[in-house]
């Protein structure tokens, strides 16, 4: 199930440096209208990540397919298999239907994922054991928390490493998730290299613009850069490397 192509690490690292807002804006210019994964919000403020998407899909529970109980036969515990098959640096992203009743993961499973080098989790739903899970330092974007385990109420884990819808966005396995305090954004893998280049340029000139605006510079001149300011920026780049 986990046999999908992951993007080159150097591309992921470049995207990690630009943040979700720049990624979203530049993706719009590349034709992706809305890459923002709506619903999950930062539960570990100050954390910023980028990593390949390990997708996990929950579905409405049907008892003839998924029996009652937290610990059922191993082949049905697909949420565990997603973490087992994830690689260091992956972001596990979960379609949990926006449910506020089912705790997709708990502290022990998140401890395992964090221990193997997982980059973070994005869940259109909830986890449980949040007070202990928060102590791990694992970056998390969630709709909320619940005391319930994953299949206690209305959902069950059906499949991983397949296309999913999370927060109104199509996520393909291996797409790059960029997330910070502004939220989580999906970068289509096919656009990742071009985005990294364009967004890197954007982030660079924003450093210059921010400096000029802080000095009282004219907003109309420095954000976005006017033709006049671009010449000034190029000179500043030469001086400052």
N, C-alpha and C positions, 0 to 999 in steps of 0.2 A: 504493500500500500504506500510505502514512503519513497518509492522510486520516482523522484522528480528532480529536475535540474535546478540547482541553486546558482545564484549569480556569483560572479567573482568577488572575492572579499574586498578588493580594492575599490570596487564600485560601491559596495555596502558602506565602507568606511567613509567615502566621500559624501554619501547621502546622510550618514549619521551626523556630519558636521553642519548641515544646512538647516535642519529643523523642519517641522511639519508645515509651518506657514509658508516658507519659501518653496517647499516642495509642492504644496497645493497650488500656489500661484503660478509656478512655472509649468506644472502639469496642465493647467487650464490653457496656457499658451501653446502647449503641445497637443491640444485637442481633447483632453480628459476633463469633462465638465465639472464633475464633483467627486474627488477621490477621498473626501473626508468621511470617516467611519463614524456615523452619528449614533450616540448613545453611550458607549464606553467613555469614561472620563478618567483622568489621572488620579489614582489613589495613593501614589507614592510621589508626592510633589518633588520637583527638582530633578527627576530622572528623565533622561533622553536616550532613545535607542534607535537602531535600525537593524533589520535582520530579515532573512528569508521567512516567508510564511509557511508554517506547518499548520494546515487547516484541520479543523475538527467540526463535524456537524452533529448537532443534537436534533431530534425529531420528536413530535408529539408522541407520548407514550401509548403503546398498545400492548396489553398484557399477554396476548398470545405470541408476541414476538420477543418481548423483553419481560422476564418474570420479576416478581417482587423481590426486594432485598438489595442491600448495598453491595454485598460481595457475591456475585453470581459467577457462573462458570467463566474461566479466563477468556475464552474467545469472544464473549459478549462485552467485555470491559474495554471497549474501544477507546475510551478516554485515557486509559492507562497505556494502551498501545501507541497512542499519539505521542505521549511523553517518552516512551521507550524508544520509538523510532526517530524522535527529534535529535538533531545534532547540536553541538555547541554553537552558539550564536543564533540559533533559530528563535523566531517569535511564534509561539503557539497562539493561533487566533481562532475563536470559537463562535459559531452561529448557535446561540442558545435561545433564539427566538425572542430576545428581550425579556425572558422570564425572570421574575423577582423571587421565585419559589425554589429553584433548583441550584444547589451549590455545585457548580461544574467540577471544581477541584477543592481539596482541603489542604491543610498545612502539610501533611505528610507527602502528598504527591508533589506539591510545590517545592518542598524541601529537596526532593529527588531531582526535579527539573533544574532547580537552581544549582544543585551540586554538580550536575553534569555540564554546566556552562550555558544553560538557556539564557537568552537575552531578555525575555520578558513575555508577558501574556496580555492579550487583548480579548475581552469576552463581552459579547452582547448578551449579558446576563450577570450572574453572581458567582462568588466563591463563598465558602464558609471558613471558619477558623481564622477570620481576618486579623484579630489582635496578634496571633502568633505568626501568621504568614507575613504580616507587615514587617516583622523583625528580621526576616530573611534578607531584606534589601533587594528583592527581586522586583523590577519595575512592573507595575500592574495598571491596566486600564480596564475599568469595570463599570457596569451599570449600578452595582451595589453589592450588598452582602446579605447572607441568610444563614440561619442555623441548620437548614435542611441539607441532607446529602443529595447527590446528583439525581437519583431516580426516585426520591421520596415522594415527589408529587406528580408532575405532568410531562416530564421529558425523559429521553434516554439517549445515550451516545450511539449513533448509528454507523458512522464511517469517518475515516480521516484521510488526508492527502487527496482530496477531491475539490473541485470548485465549490465554493460556498457563497452565500450572501451574508454579510455581516454589517449591521448598521446601514443597510441600504446600498452597500457597495459590493460588487462582484470581486471576490478574492480568489486568485488561482494559486495553487501550491507553487512556491518559489518566487511569487511576487515579493517585493520588498516593503515591509511595514516600517514607516518612519513615525515615531511617536514621542511626544514631549508634553509639557503642561498645557499646550493648546489643543491637544487631542491626537488622534491616530489617523494616518493617511496611508493609502495603498498606492504604491508605485508599480505599475505594470513592468514586469521584468524586461520586456522588449524595449521599453523607453528609458530604462534605468541609466544607461551610459550617457545618452544625450541629455537627460535631466541633470545628471551629476556635473556635466560640463557647463550647461547653461546656469544652473543654480549656483555653481561655484563662482562664476563671474558675477552673478547677482549679489551673492553674499559679500564678495570682495568690494564692489563699489558701494554697498551699503555701509561698510566700515567707514569709508571716506565721507559719505553723505551724513552719517550720524555725527561724525566729528565736526563737520561744517555747520550742521544745524545746532549742535550744542554750543557753538561759538556765536550763534545768532545769525547764521546764514539764511538767505532767502529760501523759503520752502519751494517757491516756484522754480528756483534755479537748481536746487540740490536734491529734490525728491519728487519724481525721478530726475535723473541727471539731464539737464538741458545740454544742447550742443556746446554751449559756452563752458559749462561745468565739466563736460567730458574731457576737454583739452586740459583742464586743470587737474582732473583726476589722473589722467595719463602721466602727467608730470609728477604728481604725488607718488604714483606707483614706482616710477623710476627712482625717486629719492628714497622711498621706504621699502623697496624690494617686494 
